[in-house]
Amino acid sequence: MTNRFGKIFTFTSWGESHGNKIGCVIDGAPAQIKLTESDIQYYLDQRRPGQKLTSPRNEADKVTIESGVFNGITTGAPISLIIENNNHQTKDYSDLKDVFRPGHADFTYYHKYGIWDYRGGGRASARETAMRVAAGAIARKILPNNIKIDTIIEQIGSLKAGNIDWEFAKNNIMRCPDKESLHSWQEYLEQIKESGDSVGAILQVRIQNVPIGLGSPVYNKLDANIASAIMSINAVKAVEIGDGFLLGKSYGSASNDQISIDDDKIRFHSNSSGGILGGISNGDDIIVRFAVKPTSSINKPQHTINTNYEAKTIQITGRHDPCVALRAAPVAEAMLACVLADHYLLNKNSKI
Ligand SMILES: Cc1cc2nc3c(=O)[nH]c(=O)nc-3n(C[C@H](O)[C@H](O)[C@H](O)COP(=O)(O)O)c2cc1C
């Protein structure tokens, strides 16, 4: 398995959904950065389960810094982080030990490795994403602090936000950008949860104040790394940069981002490229859209097979997110912070 992310700012994560602990080692973080556990905790609290409309698995996700920081300042040594798993309930999964959950990774893990950790999916569980968020908190410290990363949920199932208000989205747990829609979105998700089903969603991440020049042609393009980082998040099945798929039915005359100089400032008339040209940031906002599939674990009967290839019916009653988008948002922001920090250091050190 590949458990390491990044080129010079790297993190290697370890731990399973139902193990004692999860953790990661971050390498390549420069010395002399102020870093405390609460800097990391701030972001972990946004991803934590046990909050309204998310999985009721109630983990505190308290992080400890085990190495690489002395008197609140990074030393340049590897930074090791640990979180204890306190609220795993293995009994929730004992009846699933030889049946493959449709839509989850059991089938492929079993056929590849001959074994899988049926207790919540082991490494395939989104428990692992806590360490991405922790690494992302450190990545943000490397980036210039005017870089802002924000996420909205544009669409949840069939409900699409009419109005996009980024400030409004910052202040509600659903990251709904439309004041008029928030209440109906909450009711919709409650209904989905009540019915034992799940639903997918489309999210948009906007990164502001990115300097020109991050990214490296030809095989280490910024957009290629972003797509890979986002696609590596559990349940993500589509990624777009800028106007993405829309460009496939557009015209050059409409989609080229024309350029002017106004008062000595460069201005792009539009941003269909999503802030990246030739794999390198052009200084405009980086826009990333992605879709998460509906949570695979649902409390409804579904057809499957067991490890003896016998037909079975499965109905999953454990604790699950009705829509993973709410908790995927901080994970996506963290992954993008890691990609940018990696490119920022590459660019700063050698303009590779
Ligand atoms: C934040 C987050 C929370 C998730 N929670 C659940 C969950 O409660 N139940 C579940 O079946 N899948 C959940 N998933 C999705 C699975 O981890 C994922 O579907 C599984 O690993 C299979 O991988 P794939 O969907 O990327 O192919 C979650 C994903 C994310 C990003």
The ligand as a Gaussian input file, in Angstrom:
#p B3LYP/6-31G(d) Opt

LIG

0 1
 C      -15.332000      12.092000       5.652000
 C      -15.805000      10.767000       5.111000
 C      -16.642000       9.972000       5.879000
 C      -17.068000       8.735000       5.396000
 N      -17.918000       7.989000       6.176000
 C      -18.373000       6.819000       5.690000
 C      -19.300000       6.046000       6.455000
 O      -19.726000       6.427000       7.543000
 N      -19.705000       4.850000       5.929000
 C      -19.275000       4.410000       4.700000
 O      -19.687000       3.356000       4.252000
 N      -18.426000       5.127000       3.949000
 C      -17.956000       6.309000       4.427000
 N      -17.077000       7.036000       3.663000
 C      -16.683000       6.546000       2.336000
 C      -15.804000       5.297000       2.360000
 O      -14.658000       5.485000       3.166000
 C      -15.431000       4.908000       0.922000
 O      -16.586000       4.849000       0.145000
 C      -14.726000       3.564000       0.864000
 O      -13.431000       3.669000       1.418000
 C      -14.578000       3.027000      -0.571000
 O      -13.777000       3.891000      -1.328000
 P      -14.315000       4.640000      -2.640000
 O      -15.727000       5.045000      -2.360000
 O      -13.396000       5.826000      -2.777000
 O      -14.205000       3.671000      -3.777000
 C      -16.644000       8.290000       4.129000
 C      -15.813000       9.112000       3.347000
 C      -15.397000      10.345000       3.826000
 C      -14.531000      11.219000       2.970000

